[in-house]
Amino acid sequence: MTFTQTDQQHIAGIMLENLYGKHAAALYAQAADFNKTARFYYMKAEDAYYLANAQASYDDWRRARRQWDYFYRYEIMKLAHFFQLFPIMTSHCRSRK
């Protein structure tokens, strides 16, 4: 004989009633309901924490990428500027000889 989950809950409720009385059984049922609600909100909080951490990590990655891009773009522009002026400086020095 197989029992559904509803049947199992009903049987557990009857057993609690027989062991502890109706008032205690109702308190156990209420505690089980609170536990279910608490687990639900705990899982939601855990998901929110994970998403916030993922977003912070992504933002940190984007900030580092922008810094990297700025630094190397700036360095390349400095080098390009240097090499544009370098032939002028060397030709000027050669012409004095």
mmCIF file as gemmi writes it, N, C-alpha and C atoms, coordinates in Angstrom:
data_model
loop_
_atom_site.group_PDB
_atom_site.id
_atom_site.type_symbol
_atom_site.label_atom_id
_atom_site.label_alt_id
_atom_site.label_comp_id
_atom_site.label_asym_id
_atom_site.label_entity_id
_atom_site.label_seq_id
_atom_site.pdbx_PDB_ins_code
_atom_site.Cartn_x
_atom_site.Cartn_y
_atom_site.Cartn_z
_atom_site.occupancy
_atom_site.B_iso_or_equiv
_atom_site.pdbx_formal_charge
_atom_site.auth_seq_id
_atom_site.auth_asym_id
_atom_site.pdbx_PDB_model_num
ATOM 1 N N . MET Axp A 1 ? 0.84 -1.178 0 1 0 ? 1 A 1
ATOM 2 C CA . MET Axp A 1 ? 0 0 0 1 0 ? 1 A 1
ATOM 3 C C . MET Axp A 1 ? 0.889 1.247 0 1 0 ? 1 A 1
ATOM 4 N N . THR Axp A 2 ? 0.659 2.151 -0.926 1 0 ? 2 A 1
ATOM 5 C CA . THR Axp A 2 ? 1.432 3.389 -0.996 1 0 ? 2 A 1
ATOM 6 C C . THR Axp A 2 ? 0.561 4.542 -0.532 1 0 ? 2 A 1
ATOM 7 N N . PHE Axp A 3 ? 1.214 5.477 0.142 1 0 ? 3 A 1
ATOM 8 C CA . PHE Axp A 3 ? 0.509 6.65 0.641 1 0 ? 3 A 1
ATOM 9 C C . PHE Axp A 3 ? 1.005 7.88 -0.102 1 0 ? 3 A 1
ATOM 10 N N . THR Axp A 4 ? 0.094 8.763 -0.395 1 0 ? 4 A 1
ATOM 11 C CA . THR Axp A 4 ? 0.486 10.044 -0.987 1 0 ? 4 A 1
ATOM 12 C C . THR Axp A 4 ? 1.033 10.931 0.123 1 0 ? 4 A 1
ATOM 13 N N . GLN Axp A 5 ? 1.595 12.039 -0.264 1 0 ? 5 A 1
ATOM 14 C CA . GLN Axp A 5 ? 2.144 12.944 0.731 1 0 ? 5 A 1
ATOM 15 C C . GLN Axp A 5 ? 1.044 13.503 1.623 1 0 ? 5 A 1
ATOM 16 N N . THR Axp A 6 ? -0.112 13.77 1.054 1 0 ? 6 A 1
ATOM 17 C CA . THR Axp A 6 ? -1.242 14.268 1.845 1 0 ? 6 A 1
ATOM 18 C C . THR Axp A 6 ? -1.679 13.226 2.862 1 0 ? 6 A 1
ATOM 19 N N . ASP Axp A 7 ? -1.717 11.96 2.429 1 0 ? 7 A 1
ATOM 20 C CA . ASP Axp A 7 ? -2.067 10.883 3.369 1 0 ? 7 A 1
ATOM 21 C C . ASP Axp A 7 ? -1.047 10.795 4.495 1 0 ? 7 A 1
ATOM 22 N N . GLN Axp A 8 ? 0.222 10.903 4.149 1 0 ? 8 A 1
ATOM 23 C CA . GLN Axp A 8 ? 1.273 10.83 5.167 1 0 ? 8 A 1
ATOM 24 C C . GLN Axp A 8 ? 1.16 11.982 6.157 1 0 ? 8 A 1
ATOM 25 N N . GLN Axp A 9 ? 0.848 13.172 5.669 1 0 ? 9 A 1
ATOM 26 C CA . GLN Axp A 9 ? 0.683 14.315 6.559 1 0 ? 9 A 1
ATOM 27 C C . GLN Axp A 9 ? -0.522 14.117 7.473 1 0 ? 9 A 1
ATOM 28 N N . HIS Axp A 10 ? -1.592 13.571 6.929 1 0 ? 10 A 1
ATOM 29 C CA . HIS Axp A 10 ? -2.8 13.32 7.718 1 0 ? 10 A 1
ATOM 30 C C . HIS Axp A 10 ? -2.514 12.283 8.802 1 0 ? 10 A 1
ATOM 31 N N . ILE Axp A 11 ? -1.816 11.229 8.44 1 0 ? 11 A 1
ATOM 32 C CA . ILE Axp A 11 ? -1.467 10.189 9.412 1 0 ? 11 A 1
ATOM 33 C C . ILE Axp A 11 ? -0.554 10.76 10.495 1 0 ? 11 A 1
ATOM 34 N N . ALA Axp A 12 ? 0.428 11.592 10.09 1 0 ? 12 A 1
ATOM 35 C CA . ALA Axp A 12 ? 1.323 12.207 11.071 1 0 ? 12 A 1
ATOM 36 C C . ALA Axp A 12 ? 0.546 13.106 12.015 1 0 ? 12 A 1
ATOM 37 N N . GLY Axp A 13 ? -0.441 13.825 11.489 1 0 ? 13 A 1
ATOM 38 C CA . GLY Axp A 13 ? -1.29 14.674 12.331 1 0 ? 13 A 1
ATOM 39 C C . GLY Axp A 13 ? -2.092 13.857 13.326 1 0 ? 13 A 1
ATOM 40 N N . ILE Axp A 14 ? -2.64 12.741 12.899 1 0 ? 14 A 1
ATOM 41 C CA . ILE Axp A 14 ? -3.408 11.866 13.797 1 0 ? 14 A 1
ATOM 42 C C . ILE Axp A 14 ? -2.494 11.292 14.88 1 0 ? 14 A 1
ATOM 43 N N . MET Axp A 15 ? -1.277 10.897 14.483 1 0 ? 15 A 1
ATOM 44 C CA . MET Axp A 15 ? -0.338 10.35 15.464 1 0 ? 15 A 1
ATOM 45 C C . MET Axp A 15 ? 0.051 11.403 16.495 1 0 ? 15 A 1
ATOM 46 N N . LEU Axp A 16 ? 0.28 12.626 16.047 1 0 ? 16 A 1
ATOM 47 C CA . LEU Axp A 16 ? 0.608 13.7 16.989 1 0 ? 16 A 1
ATOM 48 C C . LEU Axp A 16 ? -0.566 13.97 17.925 1 0 ? 16 A 1
ATOM 49 N N . GLU Axp A 17 ? -1.767 13.951 17.384 1 0 ? 17 A 1
ATOM 50 C CA . GLU Axp A 17 ? -2.962 14.146 18.219 1 0 ? 17 A 1
ATOM 51 C C . GLU Axp A 17 ? -3.058 13.066 19.276 1 0 ? 17 A 1
ATOM 52 N N . ASN Axp A 18 ? -2.851 11.816 18.893 1 0 ? 18 A 1
ATOM 53 C CA . ASN Axp A 18 ? -2.93 10.707 19.837 1 0 ? 18 A 1
ATOM 54 C C . ASN Axp A 18 ? -1.831 10.802 20.896 1 0 ? 18 A 1
ATOM 55 N N . LEU Axp A 19 ? -0.638 11.225 20.502 1 0 ? 19 A 1
ATOM 56 C CA . LEU Axp A 19 ? 0.466 11.287 21.459 1 0 ? 19 A 1
ATOM 57 C C . LEU Axp A 19 ? 0.373 12.493 22.391 1 0 ? 19 A 1
ATOM 58 N N . TYR Axp A 20 ? 0.084 13.671 21.843 1 0 ? 20 A 1
ATOM 59 C CA . TYR Axp A 20 ? 0.209 14.897 22.622 1 0 ? 20 A 1
ATOM 60 C C . TYR Axp A 20 ? -1.097 15.647 22.85 1 0 ? 20 A 1
ATOM 61 N N . GLY Axp A 21 ? -2.143 15.28 22.203 1 0 ? 21 A 1
ATOM 62 C CA . GLY Axp A 21 ? -3.402 16.002 22.327 1 0 ? 21 A 1
ATOM 63 C C . GLY Axp A 21 ? -3.557 16.987 21.175 1 0 ? 21 A 1
ATOM 64 N N . LYS Axp A 22 ? -4.766 17.526 21.051 1 0 ? 22 A 1
ATOM 65 C CA . LYS Axp A 22 ? -5.073 18.401 19.911 1 0 ? 22 A 1
ATOM 66 C C . LYS Axp A 22 ? -4.289 19.707 19.947 1 0 ? 22 A 1
ATOM 67 N N . HIS Axp A 23 ? -4.144 20.287 21.131 1 0 ? 23 A 1
ATOM 68 C CA . HIS Axp A 23 ? -3.461 21.582 21.223 1 0 ? 23 A 1
ATOM 69 C C . HIS Axp A 23 ? -1.989 21.438 20.825 1 0 ? 23 A 1
ATOM 70 N N . ALA Axp A 24 ? -1.303 20.443 21.334 1 0 ? 24 A 1
ATOM 71 C CA . ALA Axp A 24 ? 0.11 20.239 21.002 1 0 ? 24 A 1
ATOM 72 C C . ALA Axp A 24 ? 0.266 19.886 19.522 1 0 ? 24 A 1
ATOM 73 N N . ALA Axp A 25 ? -0.662 19.087 18.992 1 0 ? 25 A 1
ATOM 74 C CA . ALA Axp A 25 ? -0.603 18.731 17.572 1 0 ? 25 A 1
ATOM 75 C C . ALA Axp A 25 ? -0.745 19.98 16.705 1 0 ? 25 A 1
ATOM 76 N N . ALA Axp A 26 ? -1.627 20.891 17.123 1 0 ? 26 A 1
ATOM 77 C CA . ALA Axp A 26 ? -1.809 22.134 16.373 1 0 ? 26 A 1
ATOM 78 C C . ALA Axp A 26 ? -0.534 22.977 16.443 1 0 ? 26 A 1
ATOM 79 N N . LEU Axp A 27 ? 0.123 22.99 17.61 1 0 ? 27 A 1
ATOM 80 C CA . LEU Axp A 27 ? 1.375 23.736 17.736 1 0 ? 27 A 1
ATOM 81 C C . LEU Axp A 27 ? 2.468 23.131 16.864 1 0 ? 27 A 1
ATOM 82 N N . TYR Axp A 28 ? 2.538 21.793 16.817 1 0 ? 28 A 1
ATOM 83 C CA . TYR Axp A 28 ? 3.513 21.138 15.938 1 0 ? 28 A 1
ATOM 84 C C . TYR Axp A 28 ? 3.231 21.462 14.47 1 0 ? 28 A 1
ATOM 85 N N . ALA Axp A 29 ? 1.958 21.457 14.106 1 0 ? 29 A 1
ATOM 86 C CA . ALA Axp A 29 ? 1.595 21.787 12.726 1 0 ? 29 A 1
ATOM 87 C C . ALA Axp A 29 ? 1.974 23.232 12.408 1 0 ? 29 A 1
ATOM 88 N N . GLN Axp A 30 ? 1.733 24.132 13.38 1 0 ? 30 A 1
ATOM 89 C CA . GLN Axp A 30 ? 2.099 25.528 13.185 1 0 ? 30 A 1
ATOM 90 C C . GLN Axp A 30 ? 3.621 25.676 13.065 1 0 ? 30 A 1
ATOM 91 N N . ALA Axp A 31 ? 4.354 24.956 13.912 1 0 ? 31 A 1
ATOM 92 C CA . ALA Axp A 31 ? 5.816 25.009 13.852 1 0 ? 31 A 1
ATOM 93 C C . ALA Axp A 31 ? 6.321 24.49 12.507 1 0 ? 31 A 1
ATOM 94 N N . ALA Axp A 32 ? 5.711 23.419 12.01 1 0 ? 32 A 1
ATOM 95 C CA . ALA Axp A 32 ? 6.11 22.885 10.702 1 0 ? 32 A 1
ATOM 96 C C . ALA Axp A 32 ? 5.826 23.9 9.595 1 0 ? 32 A 1
ATOM 97 N N . ASP Axp A 33 ? 4.703 24.602 9.705 1 0 ? 33 A 1
ATOM 98 C CA . ASP Axp A 33 ? 4.365 25.624 8.715 1 0 ? 33 A 1
ATOM 99 C C . ASP Axp A 33 ? 5.367 26.784 8.779 1 0 ? 33 A 1
ATOM 100 N N . PHE Axp A 34 ? 5.714 27.215 10.002 1 0 ? 34 A 1
ATOM 101 C CA . PHE Axp A 34 ? 6.708 28.274 10.148 1 0 ? 34 A 1
ATOM 102 C C . PHE Axp A 34 ? 8.062 27.841 9.591 1 0 ? 34 A 1
ATOM 103 N N . ASN Axp A 35 ? 8.401 26.585 9.829 1 0 ? 35 A 1
ATOM 104 C CA . ASN Axp A 35 ? 9.665 26.059 9.311 1 0 ? 35 A 1
ATOM 105 C C . ASN Axp A 35 ? 9.672 26.085 7.782 1 0 ? 35 A 1
ATOM 106 N N . LYS Axp A 36 ? 8.564 25.698 7.185 1 0 ? 36 A 1
ATOM 107 C CA . LYS Axp A 36 ? 8.459 25.714 5.72 1 0 ? 36 A 1
ATOM 108 C C . LYS Axp A 36 ? 8.603 27.145 5.194 1 0 ? 36 A 1
ATOM 109 N N . THR Axp A 37 ? 7.938 28.097 5.852 1 0 ? 37 A 1
ATOM 110 C CA . THR Axp A 37 ? 8.013 29.494 5.435 1 0 ? 37 A 1
ATOM 111 C C . THR Axp A 37 ? 9.435 30.034 5.615 1 0 ? 37 A 1
ATOM 112 N N . ALA Axp A 38 ? 10.052 29.673 6.733 1 0 ? 38 A 1
ATOM 113 C CA . ALA Axp A 38 ? 11.415 30.145 6.994 1 0 ? 38 A 1
ATOM 114 C C . ALA Axp A 38 ? 12.385 29.592 5.95 1 0 ? 38 A 1
ATOM 115 N N . ARG Axp A 39 ? 12.23 28.339 5.581 1 0 ? 39 A 1
ATOM 116 C CA . ARG Axp A 39 ? 13.103 27.758 4.558 1 0 ? 39 A 1
ATOM 117 C C . ARG Axp A 39 ? 12.914 28.457 3.217 1 0 ? 39 A 1
ATOM 118 N N . PHE Axp A 40 ? 11.657 28.781 2.895 1 0 ? 40 A 1
ATOM 119 C CA . PHE Axp A 40 ? 11.373 29.477 1.641 1 0 ? 40 A 1
ATOM 120 C C . PHE Axp A 40 ? 12.101 30.823 1.604 1 0 ? 40 A 1
ATOM 121 N N . TYR Axp A 41 ? 11.978 31.619 2.69 1 0 ? 41 A 1
ATOM 122 C CA . TYR Axp A 41 ? 12.618 32.932 2.706 1 0 ? 41 A 1
ATOM 123 C C . TYR Axp A 41 ? 14.135 32.823 2.814 1 0 ? 41 A 1
ATOM 124 N N . TYR Axp A 42 ? 14.624 31.782 3.476 1 0 ? 42 A 1
ATOM 125 C CA . TYR Axp A 42 ? 16.067 31.559 3.518 1 0 ? 42 A 1
ATOM 126 C C . TYR Axp A 42 ? 16.595 31.31 2.102 1 0 ? 42 A 1
ATOM 127 N N . MET Axp A 43 ? 15.896 30.495 1.339 1 0 ? 43 A 1
ATOM 128 C CA . MET Axp A 43 ? 16.322 30.22 -0.04 1 0 ? 43 A 1
ATOM 129 C C . MET Axp A 43 ? 16.262 31.488 -0.892 1 0 ? 43 A 1
ATOM 130 N N . LYS Axp A 44 ? 15.219 32.306 -0.698 1 0 ? 44 A 1
ATOM 131 C CA . LYS Axp A 44 ? 15.132 33.568 -1.437 1 0 ? 44 A 1
ATOM 132 C C . LYS Axp A 44 ? 16.289 34.498 -1.064 1 0 ? 44 A 1
ATOM 133 N N . ALA Axp A 45 ? 16.615 34.554 0.225 1 0 ? 45 A 1
ATOM 134 C CA . ALA Axp A 45 ? 17.723 35.405 0.669 1 0 ? 45 A 1
ATOM 135 C C . ALA Axp A 45 ? 19.043 34.888 0.111 1 0 ? 45 A 1
ATOM 136 N N . GLU Axp A 46 ? 19.216 33.586 0.098 1 0 ? 46 A 1
ATOM 137 C CA . GLU Axp A 46 ? 20.439 33.006 -0.448 1 0 ? 46 A 1
ATOM 138 C C . GLU Axp A 46 ? 20.568 33.316 -1.94 1 0 ? 46 A 1
ATOM 139 N N . ASP Axp A 47 ? 19.458 33.226 -2.669 1 0 ? 47 A 1
ATOM 140 C CA . ASP Axp A 47 ? 19.475 33.567 -4.098 1 0 ? 47 A 1
ATOM 141 C C . ASP Axp A 47 ? 19.817 35.041 -4.303 1 0 ? 47 A 1
ATOM 142 N N . ALA Axp A 48 ? 19.222 35.906 -3.476 1 0 ? 48 A 1
ATOM 143 C CA . ALA Axp A 48 ? 19.5 37.338 -3.595 1 0 ? 48 A 1
ATOM 144 C C . ALA Axp A 48 ? 20.974 37.623 -3.301 1 0 ? 48 A 1
ATOM 145 N N . TYR Axp A 49 ? 21.519 36.972 -2.292 1 0 ? 49 A 1
ATOM 146 C CA . TYR Axp A 49 ? 22.942 37.148 -1.969 1 0 ? 49 A 1
ATOM 147 C C . TYR Axp A 49 ? 23.806 36.691 -3.142 1 0 ? 49 A 1
ATOM 148 N N . TYR Axp A 50 ? 23.474 35.552 -3.733 1 0 ? 50 A 1
ATOM 149 C CA . TYR Axp A 50 ? 24.253 35.037 -4.869 1 0 ? 50 A 1
ATOM 150 C C . TYR Axp A 50 ? 24.199 36.023 -6.037 1 0 ? 50 A 1
ATOM 151 N N . LEU Axp A 51 ? 23.005 36.526 -6.337 1 0 ? 51 A 1
ATOM 152 C CA . LEU Axp A 51 ? 22.874 37.465 -7.455 1 0 ? 51 A 1
ATOM 153 C C . LEU Axp A 51 ? 23.618 38.773 -7.18 1 0 ? 51 A 1
ATOM 154 N N . ALA Axp A 52 ? 23.548 39.257 -5.93 1 0 ? 52 A 1
ATOM 155 C CA . ALA Axp A 52 ? 24.272 40.486 -5.582 1 0 ? 52 A 1
ATOM 156 C C . ALA Axp A 52 ? 25.774 40.264 -5.694 1 0 ? 52 A 1
ATOM 157 N N . ASN Axp A 53 ? 26.246 39.126 -5.246 1 0 ? 53 A 1
ATOM 158 C CA . ASN Axp A 53 ? 27.671 38.822 -5.33 1 0 ? 53 A 1
ATOM 159 C C . ASN Axp A 53 ? 28.107 38.706 -6.795 1 0 ? 53 A 1
ATOM 160 N N . ALA Axp A 54 ? 27.276 38.062 -7.607 1 0 ? 54 A 1
ATOM 161 C CA . ALA Axp A 54 ? 27.605 37.935 -9.03 1 0 ? 54 A 1
ATOM 162 C C . ALA Axp A 54 ? 27.653 39.307 -9.693 1 0 ? 54 A 1
ATOM 163 N N . GLN Axp A 55 ? 26.711 40.186 -9.35 1 0 ? 55 A 1
ATOM 164 C CA . GLN Axp A 55 ? 26.695 41.526 -9.944 1 0 ? 55 A 1
ATOM 165 C C . GLN Axp A 55 ? 27.909 42.337 -9.495 1 0 ? 55 A 1
ATOM 166 N N . ALA Axp A 56 ? 28.26 42.236 -8.214 1 0 ? 56 A 1
ATOM 167 C CA . ALA Axp A 56 ? 29.43 42.958 -7.712 1 0 ? 56 A 1
ATOM 168 C C . ALA Axp A 56 ? 30.701 42.451 -8.394 1 0 ? 56 A 1
ATOM 169 N N . SER Axp A 57 ? 30.772 41.151 -8.59 1 0 ? 57 A 1
ATOM 170 C CA . SER Axp A 57 ? 31.942 40.578 -9.255 1 0 ? 57 A 1
ATOM 171 C C . SER Axp A 57 ? 32.019 41.067 -10.7 1 0 ? 57 A 1
ATOM 172 N N . TYR Axp A 58 ? 30.876 41.096 -11.376 1 0 ? 58 A 1
ATOM 173 C CA . TYR Axp A 58 ? 30.845 41.576 -12.76 1 0 ? 58 A 1
ATOM 174 C C . TYR Axp A 58 ? 31.224 43.055 -12.826 1 0 ? 58 A 1
ATOM 175 N N . ASP Axp A 59 ? 30.692 43.855 -11.883 1 0 ? 59 A 1
ATOM 176 C CA . ASP Axp A 59 ? 31.034 45.275 -11.869 1 0 ? 59 A 1
ATOM 177 C C . ASP Axp A 59 ? 32.525 45.479 -11.637 1 0 ? 59 A 1
ATOM 178 N N . ASP Axp A 60 ? 33.109 44.667 -10.76 1 0 ? 60 A 1
ATOM 179 C CA . ASP Axp A 60 ? 34.536 44.756 -10.505 1 0 ? 60 A 1
ATOM 180 C C . ASP Axp A 60 ? 35.326 44.392 -11.762 1 0 ? 60 A 1
ATOM 181 N N . TRP Axp A 61 ? 34.875 43.375 -12.467 1 0 ? 61 A 1
ATOM 182 C CA . TRP Axp A 61 ? 35.534 42.967 -13.706 1 0 ? 61 A 1
ATOM 183 C C . TRP Axp A 61 ? 35.463 44.077 -14.747 1 0 ? 61 A 1
ATOM 184 N N . ARG Axp A 62 ? 34.273 44.709 -14.869 1 0 ? 62 A 1
ATOM 185 C CA . ARG Axp A 62 ? 34.111 45.799 -15.838 1 0 ? 62 A 1
ATOM 186 C C . ARG Axp A 62 ? 35 46.985 -15.485 1 0 ? 62 A 1
ATOM 187 N N . ARG Axp A 63 ? 35.086 47.311 -14.178 1 0 ? 63 A 1
ATOM 188 C CA . ARG Axp A 63 ? 35.936 48.411 -13.748 1 0 ? 63 A 1
ATOM 189 C C . ARG Axp A 63 ? 37.394 48.118 -14.092 1 0 ? 63 A 1
ATOM 190 N N . ALA Axp A 64 ? 37.838 46.902 -13.828 1 0 ? 64 A 1
ATOM 191 C CA . ALA Axp A 64 ? 39.223 46.533 -14.135 1 0 ? 64 A 1
ATOM 192 C C . ALA Axp A 64 ? 39.472 46.551 -15.642 1 0 ? 64 A 1
ATOM 193 N N . ARG Axp A 65 ? 38.499 46.109 -16.416 1 0 ? 65 A 1
ATOM 194 C CA . ARG Axp A 65 ? 38.657 46.129 -17.873 1 0 ? 65 A 1
ATOM 195 C C . ARG Axp A 65 ? 38.763 47.558 -18.383 1 0 ? 65 A 1
ATOM 196 N N . ARG Axp A 66 ? 37.926 48.459 -17.846 1 0 ? 66 A 1
ATOM 197 C CA . ARG Axp A 66 ? 38.017 49.865 -18.271 1 0 ? 66 A 1
ATOM 198 C C . ARG Axp A 66 ? 39.355 50.471 -17.882 1 0 ? 66 A 1
ATOM 199 N N . GLN Axp A 67 ? 39.845 50.135 -16.678 1 0 ? 67 A 1
ATOM 200 C CA . GLN Axp A 67 ? 41.133 50.655 -16.248 1 0 ? 67 A 1
ATOM 201 C C . GLN Axp A 67 ? 42.251 50.127 -17.153 1 0 ? 67 A 1
ATOM 202 N N . TRP Axp A 68 ? 42.192 48.845 -17.454 1 0 ? 68 A 1
ATOM 203 C CA . TRP Axp A 68 ? 43.182 48.22 -18.334 1 0 ? 68 A 1
ATOM 204 C C . TRP Axp A 68 ? 43.14 48.883 -19.716 1 0 ? 68 A 1
ATOM 205 N N . ASP Axp A 69 ? 41.942 49.05 -20.233 1 0 ? 69 A 1
ATOM 206 C CA . ASP Axp A 69 ? 41.776 49.652 -21.549 1 0 ? 69 A 1
ATOM 207 C C . ASP Axp A 69 ? 42.301 51.08 -21.561 1 0 ? 69 A 1
ATOM 208 N N . TYR Axp A 70 ? 41.972 51.85 -20.531 1 0 ? 70 A 1
ATOM 209 C CA . TYR Axp A 70 ? 42.439 53.235 -20.474 1 0 ? 70 A 1
ATOM 210 C C . TYR Axp A 70 ? 43.967 53.284 -20.416 1 0 ? 70 A 1
ATOM 211 N N . PHE Axp A 71 ? 44.546 52.462 -19.54 1 0 ? 71 A 1
ATOM 212 C CA . PHE Axp A 71 ? 45.998 52.483 -19.363 1 0 ? 71 A 1
ATOM 213 C C . PHE Axp A 71 ? 46.699 52.135 -20.666 1 0 ? 71 A 1
ATOM 214 N N . TYR Axp A 72 ? 46.282 51.054 -21.311 1 0 ? 72 A 1
ATOM 215 C CA . TYR Axp A 72 ? 46.989 50.644 -22.52 1 0 ? 72 A 1
ATOM 216 C C . TYR Axp A 72 ? 46.67 51.536 -23.707 1 0 ? 72 A 1
ATOM 217 N N . ARG Axp A 73 ? 45.491 52.085 -23.772 1 0 ? 73 A 1
ATOM 218 C CA . ARG Axp A 73 ? 45.188 53.032 -24.842 1 0 ? 73 A 1
ATOM 219 C C . ARG Axp A 73 ? 46.034 54.289 -24.652 1 0 ? 73 A 1
ATOM 220 N N . TYR Axp A 74 ? 46.147 54.734 -23.412 1 0 ? 74 A 1
ATOM 221 C CA . TYR Axp A 74 ? 46.951 55.919 -23.113 1 0 ? 74 A 1
ATOM 222 C C . TYR Axp A 74 ? 48.425 55.651 -23.423 1 0 ? 74 A 1
ATOM 223 N N . GLU Axp A 75 ? 48.911 54.463 -23.029 1 0 ? 75 A 1
ATOM 224 C CA . GLU Axp A 75 ? 50.304 54.132 -23.294 1 0 ? 75 A 1
ATOM 225 C C . GLU Axp A 75 ? 50.574 54.036 -24.792 1 0 ? 75 A 1
ATOM 226 N N . ILE Axp A 76 ? 49.654 53.452 -25.541 1 0 ? 76 A 1
ATOM 227 C CA . ILE Axp A 76 ? 49.823 53.343 -26.993 1 0 ? 76 A 1
ATOM 228 C C . ILE Axp A 76 ? 49.814 54.725 -27.633 1 0 ? 76 A 1
ATOM 229 N N . MET Axp A 77 ? 48.934 55.618 -27.134 1 0 ? 77 A 1
ATOM 230 C CA . MET Axp A 77 ? 48.91 56.976 -27.679 1 0 ? 77 A 1
ATOM 231 C C . MET Axp A 77 ? 50.221 57.694 -27.372 1 0 ? 77 A 1
ATOM 232 N N . LYS Axp A 78 ? 50.766 57.469 -26.17 1 0 ? 78 A 1
ATOM 233 C CA . LYS Axp A 78 ? 52.06 58.083 -25.853 1 0 ? 78 A 1
ATOM 234 C C . LYS Axp A 78 ? 53.147 57.55 -26.769 1 0 ? 78 A 1
ATOM 235 N N . LEU Axp A 79 ? 53.142 56.234 -26.991 1 0 ? 79 A 1
ATOM 236 C CA . LEU Axp A 79 ? 54.159 55.645 -27.873 1 0 ? 79 A 1
ATOM 237 C C . LEU Axp A 79 ? 53.994 56.139 -29.307 1 0 ? 79 A 1
ATOM 238 N N . ALA Axp A 80 ? 52.758 56.217 -29.767 1 0 ? 80 A 1
ATOM 239 C CA . ALA Axp A 80 ? 52.522 56.704 -31.128 1 0 ? 80 A 1
ATOM 240 C C . ALA Axp A 80 ? 52.996 58.144 -31.262 1 0 ? 80 A 1
ATOM 241 N N . HIS Axp A 81 ? 52.717 58.942 -30.262 1 0 ? 81 A 1
ATOM 242 C CA . HIS Axp A 81 ? 53.16 60.329 -30.281 1 0 ? 81 A 1
ATOM 243 C C . HIS Axp A 81 ? 54.691 60.393 -30.271 1 0 ? 81 A 1
ATOM 244 N N . PHE Axp A 82 ? 55.317 59.568 -29.466 1 0 ? 82 A 1
ATOM 245 C CA . PHE Axp A 82 ? 56.774 59.531 -29.388 1 0 ? 82 A 1
ATOM 246 C C . PHE Axp A 82 ? 57.386 59.144 -30.732 1 0 ? 82 A 1
ATOM 247 N N . PHE Axp A 83 ? 56.828 58.103 -31.36 1 0 ? 83 A 1
ATOM 248 C CA . PHE Axp A 83 ? 57.408 57.649 -32.622 1 0 ? 83 A 1
ATOM 249 C C . PHE Axp A 83 ? 57.098 58.584 -33.782 1 0 ? 83 A 1
ATOM 250 N N . GLN Axp A 84 ? 56.064 59.394 -33.657 1 0 ? 84 A 1
ATOM 251 C CA . GLN Axp A 84 ? 55.836 60.402 -34.687 1 0 ? 84 A 1
ATOM 252 C C . GLN Axp A 84 ? 56.867 61.519 -34.579 1 0 ? 84 A 1
ATOM 253 N N . LEU Axp A 85 ? 57.243 61.848 -33.343 1 0 ? 85 A 1
ATOM 254 C CA . LEU Axp A 85 ? 58.23 62.907 -33.155 1 0 ? 85 A 1
ATOM 255 C C . LEU Axp A 85 ? 59.655 62.4 -33.285 1 0 ? 85 A 1
ATOM 256 N N . PHE Axp A 86 ? 59.854 61.115 -33.066 1 0 ? 86 A 1
ATOM 257 C CA . PHE Axp A 86 ? 61.209 60.559 -33.067 1 0 ? 86 A 1
ATOM 258 C C . PHE Axp A 86 ? 61.94 60.774 -34.395 1 0 ? 86 A 1
ATOM 259 N N . PRO Axp A 87 ? 61.312 60.531 -35.56 1 0 ? 87 A 1
ATOM 260 C CA . PRO Axp A 87 ? 62.05 60.789 -36.819 1 0 ? 87 A 1
ATOM 261 C C . PRO Axp A 87 ? 62.429 62.255 -36.98 1 0 ? 87 A 1
ATOM 262 N N . ILE Axp A 88 ? 61.6 63.135 -36.484 1 0 ? 88 A 1
ATOM 263 C CA . ILE Axp A 88 ? 61.907 64.561 -36.579 1 0 ? 88 A 1
ATOM 264 C C . ILE Axp A 88 ? 63.136 64.878 -35.737 1 0 ? 88 A 1
ATOM 265 N N . MET Axp A 89 ? 63.158 64.322 -34.514 1 0 ? 89 A 1
ATOM 266 C CA . MET Axp A 89 ? 64.303 64.573 -33.629 1 0 ? 89 A 1
ATOM 267 C C . MET Axp A 89 ? 65.574 63.984 -34.214 1 0 ? 89 A 1
ATOM 268 N N . THR Axp A 90 ? 65.504 62.791 -34.771 1 0 ? 90 A 1
ATOM 269 C CA . THR Axp A 90 ? 66.729 62.176 -35.309 1 0 ? 90 A 1
ATOM 270 C C . THR Axp A 90 ? 67.171 62.872 -36.588 1 0 ? 90 A 1
ATOM 271 N N . SER Axp A 91 ? 66.235 63.285 -37.427 1 0 ? 91 A 1
ATOM 272 C CA . SER Axp A 91 ? 66.63 63.973 -38.652 1 0 ? 91 A 1
ATOM 273 C C . SER Axp A 91 ? 67.228 65.337 -38.314 1 0 ? 91 A 1
ATOM 274 N N . HIS Axp A 92 ? 66.728 65.958 -37.303 1 0 ? 92 A 1
ATOM 275 C CA . HIS Axp A 92 ? 67.273 67.251 -36.885 1 0 ? 92 A 1
ATOM 276 C C . HIS Axp A 92 ? 68.696 67.078 -36.36 1 0 ? 92 A 1
ATOM 277 N N . CYS Axp A 93 ? 68.912 66.024 -35.601 1 0 ? 93 A 1
ATOM 278 C CA . CYS Axp A 93 ? 70.268 65.77 -35.077 1 0 ? 93 A 1
ATOM 279 C C . CYS Axp A 93 ? 71.208 65.402 -36.204 1 0 ? 93 A 1
ATOM 280 N N . ARG Axp A 94 ? 70.756 64.676 -37.192 1 0 ? 94 A 1
ATOM 281 C CA . ARG Axp A 94 ? 71.627 64.274 -38.292 1 0 ? 94 A 1
ATOM 282 C C . ARG Axp A 94 ? 72 65.461 -39.165 1 0 ? 94 A 1
ATOM 283 N N . SER Axp A 95 ? 71.088 66.399 -39.29 1 0 ? 95 A 1
ATOM 284 C CA . SER Axp A 95 ? 71.38 67.529 -40.164 1 0 ? 95 A 1
ATOM 285 C C . SER Axp A 95 ? 72.447 68.448 -39.573 1 0 ? 95 A 1
ATOM 286 N N . ARG Axp A 96 ? 72.708 68.397 -38.306 1 0 ? 96 A 1
ATOM 287 C CA . ARG Axp A 96 ? 73.719 69.239 -37.69 1 0 ? 96 A 1
ATOM 288 C C . ARG Axp A 96 ? 75.121 68.704 -37.945 1 0 ? 96 A 1
ATOM 289 N N . LYS Axp A 97 ? 75.246 67.447 -38.325 1 0 ? 97 A 1
ATOM 290 C CA . LYS Axp A 97 ? 76.58 66.873 -38.511 1 0 ? 97 A 1
ATOM 291 C C . LYS Axp A 97 ? 77.295 67.453 -39.68 1 0 ? 97 A 1
